[in-house]
């Protein structure tokens, strides 16, 4: 497949998600603008024939627009994601997960936005379907990201989510080496955005449109504990004495993660030495911010259990974790019609430790 005269490359890392991948490709096919884009798929050594599955499902016109890169072995999700940066030859790249779906008209929205703003290095599209932005927001620095986060316009999950990222290669391609070099940190795909915000003469845009529908993985969730542990390595990065800004960016990403689910994961690890290592690393990186008194107490109880072997935490923690999350979900539903419940939810977000 040739990408000549195409503007946009849709890059899809995938592994053993045949049904989800086909669903994503169907949502792309329905865009009806083959002249604007091409598709590159990075297969992380799936156990089915990807090419046969696609050819059996789609027309020749559509499949001729797809190029597949096969990994000879499963190199892990992080490298499979960042390796998609290697072969893009168009002006724009849209990185999208194999379990998500493209919204109607999304490709034309992305191309039109770029053509109206060719000097923008990175386009970050909205993930907030309930409360969308009223206008596009220009981002010139890390402090602009911090401001959006404080104003509730961008959340930690929005920042780390990959399927709403569109890269202007004329500006960001020089940063793609970072994506591969730091692929072990589980958030390397956000580094071009970080670089653009640190650079004095470049800018990014937080776009108001929704271009992708997120679908939670069905039965094959990522290893939460592993991601939190590797994310702590993000702080290894240093750009031109700007580490304090990297720290601010990192803390926004970390707000997406809860200490409870992480502890549930490490309490299942039998090797106490490794458990202790993961605890220390995450406590000094991902959870070094303000996670609340109960969150610190939880960590303290884990330390006691780790040293003594007495299961004062793990024996009842799963029940506490599930009870809190169930309560939060009930209050969210009630908050739609009850102002008092809405105030309670706001209080919980501010003061209750994030277990989920």
Long-range contacts (C-beta under 8 A, 24 or more apart in sequence): 1-38, 1-64, 1-65, 1-66, 1-67, 3-38, 3-67, 3-89, 3-90, 5-35, 6-35, 6-36, 6-37, 6-38, 6-90, 7-36, 7-37, 7-90, 7-91, 7-92, 7-111, 7-114, 8-36, 8-37, 8-38, 8-90, 8-91, 8-92, 8-93, 8-94, 8-107, 8-110, 8-111, 9-37, 9-38, 9-39, 9-40, 9-88, 9-89, 9-90, 9-92, 9-93, 9-94, 10-37, 10-38, 10-39, 10-40, 10-94, 10-96, 10-107, 11-40, 11-42, 11-84, 11-85, 11-88, 11-93, 11-94, 11-95, 11-96, 12-39, 12-40, 12-41, 12-42, 12-84, 12-96, 12-97, 12-98, 13-41, 13-42, 13-44, 13-77, 13-80, 13-81, 13-83, 13-84, 13-95, 13-97, 13-98, 14-41, 14-42, 14-43, 14-44, 14-46, 14-50, 14-80, 14-98, 15-43, 15-44, 15-45, 15-46, 15-74, 15-77, 15-80, 15-98, 16-46, 16-47, 16-48, 16-220, 17-98, 17-99, 17-217, 17-220, 18-46, 18-48, 18-50, 18-53, 20-98, 20-99, 20-215, 20-217, 20-218, 21-50, 21-98, 21-99, 22-53, 22-54, 22-57, 23-101, 24-96, 24-98, 24-99, 24-100, 24-101, 24-102, 25-54, 25-57, 25-58, 25-62, 25-66, 26-57, 27-101, 27-102, 27-103, 27-213, 28-102, 28-107, 29-58, 29-62, 30-104, 31-102, 31-104, 31-105, 31-106, 31-107, 31-108, 33-107, 33-108, 34-61, 34-62, 34-65, 36-107, 36-108, 36-111, 37-65, 37-90, 37-107, 37-111, 38-65, 38-66, 38-67, 38-90, 39-65, 39-66, 39-67, 40-66, 40-67, 40-68, 40-69, 40-84, 40-87, 40-88, 41-66, 41-67, 41-68, 41-69, 42-69, 42-71, 42-80, 42-81, 42-83, 42-84, 43-68, 43-69, 43-70, 43-71, 44-71, 44-74, 44-75, 44-76, 44-77, 44-80, 45-70, 45-71, 45-72, 45-73, 45-74, 77-222, 78-183, 78-184, 78-185, 78-186, 78-188, 78-230, 79-180, 79-183, 81-162, 81-183, 81-188, 81-189, 82-179, 82-180, 82-183, 82-188, 82-189, 83-180, 83-183, 85-176, 85-179, 85-180, 86-176, 86-180, 88-169, 90-169, 91-168, 91-169, 91-170, 92-166, 92-167, 92-168, 92-169, 93-166, 93-167, 93-169, 94-165, 94-166, 94-167, 95-162, 95-163, 95-165, 95-167, 95-189, 96-162, 96-163, 96-212, 97-162, 97-163, 99-215, 99-216, 99-217, 99-218, 100-163, 100-212, 100-213, 100-214, 100-215, 101-212, 101-213, 101-215, 102-211, 102-212, 102-213, 103-210, 103-211, 103-212, 103-213, 106-209, 106-211, 106-212, 109-209, 109-211, 110-166, 110-211, 113-205, 113-207, 113-209, 114-166, 114-168, 117-205, 118-168, 118-170, 119-171, 119-203, 120-168, 120-171, 120-203, 120-204, 120-205, 121-167, 121-168, 121-171, 121-172, 121-192, 121-196, 121-202, 121-203, 121-204, 122-165, 122-166, 122-167, 122-168, 122-171, 122-172, 122-192, 122-193, 122-196, 122-204, 122-205, 123-165, 123-166, 123-167, 123-168, 123-204, 123-205, 123-207, 124-154, 124-158, 124-159, 124-164, 124-165, 124-166, 124-193, 124-204, 124-205, 124-206, 124-207, 125-164, 125-165, 125-166, 125-207, 125-209, 125-210, 125-211, 125-212, 126-158, 126-164, 126-206, 126-207, 126-208, 126-209, 126-210, 127-155, 127-157, 127-158, 127-161, 127-164, 127-210, 127-212, 127-214, 128-153, 128-158, 129-210, 132-208, 132-210, 133-206, 133-207, 133-208, 134-208, 135-208, 136-205, 136-206, 136-207, 136-208, 137-205, 137-206, 138-203, 138-204, 138-205, 138-206, 139-197, 139-203, 139-204, 139-205, 139-206, 140-197, 140-203, 141-197, 141-198, 141-245, 142-194, 142-197, 142-198, 142-245, 142-246, 142-248, 142-249, 143-248, 144-197, 145-197, 145-248, 145-249, 145-252, 146-248, 146-252, 148-206, 149-252, 149-255, 153-206, 154-206, 154-252, 155-255, 155-256, 156-252, 156-253, 156-254, 156-255, 156-256, 156-257, 157-256, 159-190, 159-249, 159-252, 159-253, 159-256, 160-187, 160-190, 160-253, 160-256, 161-214, 162-189, 162-190, 163-212, 163-214, 164-211, 164-212, 165-189, 165-190, 165-193, 167-192, 171-196, 171-202, 172-196, 178-237, 182-233, 182-234, 182-236, 182-237, 184-230, 184-233, 185-230, 185-231, 185-233, 185-234, 185-236, 185-237, 186-227, 186-230, 186-231, 186-234, 187-231, 187-234, 187-253, 190-253, 191-237, 194-237, 194-239, 194-246, 194-249, 195-239, 197-245, 197-249, 198-239, 198-240, 198-242, 198-245, 198-246, 223-265, 224-257, 224-261, 224-262, 224-265, 225-262, 225-265, 225-266, 225-269, 225-278, 228-257, 228-262, 228-282, 228-286, 229-278, 229-281, 229-282, 231-257, 231-285, 231-286, 232-281, 232-282, 232-284, 232-285, 232-286, 234-285, 235-285, 250-285, 251-289, 254-285, 254-286, 254-287, 254-289, 255-289, 255-354, 257-286, 257-287, 257-354, 258-353, 258-354, 258-355, 258-356, 259-287, 259-291, 259-295, 259-298, 259-299, 259-353, 259-354, 259-355, 260-295, 260-298, 260-317, 260-321, 260-324, 260-353, 260-354, 260-355, 260-356, 261-321, 261-355, 261-356, 262-286, 262-287, 263-298, 263-299, 263-302, 263-313, 263-317, 264-317, 264-318, 264-321, 266-302, 267-302, 267-305, 267-313, 267-314, 267-317, 272-306, 275-306, 276-306, 279-303, 279-306, 291-353, 291-354, 292-351, 292-352, 292-353, 293-353, 294-352, 294-353, 295-353, 295-354, 298-353, 320-355, 321-355, 321-356, 324-352, 324-355, 324-356, 325-355, 325-356, 328-352, 328-356
